[in-house]
Amino acid sequence: MTDWTALTRAPGTSRSRSINAENPTGAPGRAAMTASALGPSRKGRPAISLEPGGTATLADVDGPGTIRHLWMTVPDKTSAGPWVLRDLVLRIFWDDATTPSVEVPLGDFFCNGFGQRALITSAPIVVAPTGGMNCYFPMPFQRHARIELTNEHPGKVDGIYYQLDYTVDDDLPADTAQFHAQWRRSNASTAPAEDHVILDGVTGSGHYVGTYIGLTALERYWWGEGEVKFYLDDDTDYPSQCSTGLEDYAGGAWAFQDALRVDPPPKPLTFSAPYCGYPFYSDQDTTKASPFLTSTLQSHGMYRWHLPDPVIFRDRLKVTLQQIGAWDHGHFERCDDISTVAYWYQATGENALDPLLSREHRRPR
């Protein structure tokens, strides 16, 4: 949690900086220099564009420092097609690392999966009307931070607005943990009774702080009986912690419905709260890619932040989600389309994380 009492004390050695298209280096006294039709220093470069296959370096700064706030907005589609939010990839590198600590489709990082927008009102992630994506996870770095955005969309993406607010010259302890996030997907690729893996390959110590889950139901009946399981340190066959069901893990209950009934059909109730939420439900094809298709499979988006109650690991961490459903005759094993983002802080250790799937394998159903 943020220590607001620090604002009542002298600032010490830290200095505030900000990076956006108007000041791409964050250097002091160098913002809003580009001229426009209105004249010098009058909104001359508020945004950037990315060609297909291009990568923009949003930040490349020396430490020690801490990224305090990340804001972005991008179009959700172009003339080349929808799914821009799934096609743009956010990568963050800390210090001298050659592999990213954060590698996530842009929309999913901000709990906007399925290539579609959803309003989020939570403590670390806020998505405001219309498509203003905010992240408040503090991200400290000792020596260096590099943030990249890559366009894997088939068309040019115009109107990429961004701002990174950070501090430099921070007095960071040597054992300061660094922020990580990873996206994974099981697109009906698992076998019955095989769990979706949210996170694996993490060795070292740290705190697991959150999960975003996007699930498209590929089978009939209720889809959310699966439990989230945390295998900590020496756990092998059985985890140390688990939930009692998927909607329970996301802070809801009884299938996120207005009532447990058959007739009339129950209505899903979306919500967004500081530490948990079910902000997205859809059974419509909003892409309008086909004039003959107006409905599609049901998709559900939810999140859970472990900020007041972090999951602590000292040697290893693995997080999985069971795929279990229910109907009148009891529970049954399912195989759905599940994509997740794991968020954690890690102080020590080396990770063997799976690389991000290609754009073709990230396309929403």
Secondary structure, DSSP 4 states (H G I P E B T S, - for coil): ---GGGGGS--TT-EEEEEETTBTT--TT-SS---BTTBTTSS----EEE-TT-EEEEEEEESSEEEEEEEEE--S-BTTBS-HHHHEEEEEEETT-SS-SEEEEHHHHTT--TT----EE-SSEEEETTTEEEE---EEESSEEEEEEEE-SSS-EEEEEEEEEEEES----TT--EEEEEEEEEES-SPTTPPEEEEEEEES-EEEEEEEEEEE--SSSB-----EEEEETT--SS-SEE-S-HHHHTT--GGGBS-S-SSSPP-B--EE-SSEEEEEEEEE-TT---TT--EEEEEEEEEEE-SSS-EEESSEEEEEE--EEEETTEEEE---EEEEEEEEEESS--B-PPPPPPHHHH---
